[in-house]
């Protein structure tokens, strides 16, 4: 009888212990989740404070606005933007793909992510889940908010495995990411949003963007369809010991689809171009795009740019 009570008490204690640990982990995870929520709140508040309501109704693309742009940039904007276009102020993307943690021999891990952007001021918050193994995810929050870059990764949303120190190199690198990813909201390339263009040749142009002390430059390469096929830049890369080095970097874009009247790539991959090997580390498809305001004057269904049904 006493043994029965003992086993019963032990079972109750184990259940209580499991529940307590579960509650503790849930509380810690909730605090970890606050990183993305806090950064997004700051991003949206800053955007609300600086954005003027000048998007109005749909406006025809003004040839005068485009006339001073390099020829491939002008052809690109005429290709991907509708004839009547509002300037997008904020964007949300949903991504599905894979991420590689480590060197070229490391395996790819499945990834899902949600990313928010604002145009004025430039900023983003990337909130991703990378599955190291079944039931063993890493939560990664990568951001450029208030002119500062940040990168935090936590195992099970609890154990910090990466927390990049604030630095000018990190700020510049995150701004370079933002500039490269403007292909998903190309009205931000229009004059008035801070991008300065320099011609290179008939299929490429150099874009420079400055914000709060950081300046970055990215070269955009256009294909025969006048769409951005790839971007290249010399970006700061973390060497793993707290130091940064300049390294060639490439982003590839493909499978353009129309979303709310705007042509955007539905697939992308990025890589470091190391002296001894190219190191792709992120690739994804874009499952959904939400614009505010919609870039077209007439509202349309927000069809994801994923594969067309057969």
Secondary structure, DSSP 8 states (H G I E B T S, - for coil): -HHHHHHHHHHHHHHHHHHHHHHHHHHHHHHHHHHHHHHHHHHHHHHHHH--S---S-EE--HHHHTTS-HHHHHHHHHHS-SEE----EEEEEEEEEEE-SSTTS-EEEEEEEEEEETTTTEEEEEEEEEEETTEEEEEEEEEETTEEEEEEEETTTEEEEE----HHHHHHHHHHHHHGGGGGGGGGSTTSS-EEEEEETTEEEEEEEETTEEEEEEEEE-TTSSEEEEEEEEEEE-SSS-EEEEEEEEEEEEEEEETTEEEEEEEEEEEE-SS-EEEEEEEEEEEEEEES-SSSS-------S----
